[in-house]
Amino acid sequence: MSTLLSRRRFLVASASLGALGTIPLRAAEPFSRSSRSRLRLSLAAYSFGDQFKPGKDGSPARMDMKRFVDYCADHACEGAELTSYYFPEKVTDDYLRDLRRHAHLRGVTMSGTAVGNDFCHPAGEKRNAEIASVKEWIRKAAILGAPHIRVFAGGIHGTSEAEAAKLTIAALEECGAEAGKAGIFLGVENHGGIVRKAESLIEIVKAVQSPWVGINLDTGNFYSTDPYRELALCAPWAVNVQFKGKVHVGGKSGVEKADYPRTFKILRDAGYQGFVVLEYEFKDDPFVRVPVILEEMRPLLD
């Protein structure tokens, strides 16, 4: 690696930041799983992002969290990923408990939730606020019964990429310690910035001193000549998978339909066991296309 710290320097730098948690184990190596892969179908609320907003004509939103859970149940999804962006502005604990009850009665598992954060801000109020926000969602996820939270690393804010990586590792260790107390995984997504390449993401996750931090593997977020190679590199550290149904080859303009069998084989070859969450991002109406893609995915889960 030319721009990120070496693994050894990562560990030394992280250690110099002090003990950030009480969990002594490390997520330095791929997660140990049994030999048989097990894949479970889930759907992300992000797939209906615009439907959670009122219409420009003043019409009410077509979707809210309970209706989304109902949609997952009606389309035989075992799980539902409840993206934080679409919750009411002021989420009460009673609201979360009521939503958990509703999902249980519909036979839907909370596969996880997802937050938007940036851990690369230098020390100060912005960085403190980002860490506090993730910790608050750990608390909310525990009430929901969601075992996983998708988090971001972030981008560079007037520092070097190596310094941004060091800041991310420290924040992940601090939040990972909090998540571990609640029995919740944090999955760092390959979402551009300092984790735009598989190797960079893996080095950061390997350096974090927490067994509760892994990779949220987004199958459509690598922009390289061989995104499947990068998926295969990251898959052993995956604690959640978001399936896009498309890949980018050589850049953002090089969009192709994903090779479904090849993608799912990568997950199986890595021994992945967990949810494969459809995160729909096409322009077509999700009420039309999402059921189609779910049915395309379903045979590959068996």
Order of alpha helices (4+ residues) and beta strands (2+ residues): alpha-beta-alpha-beta-alpha-beta-alpha-beta-alpha-beta-alpha-beta-beta-alpha-beta-beta-beta-alpha-beta-alpha
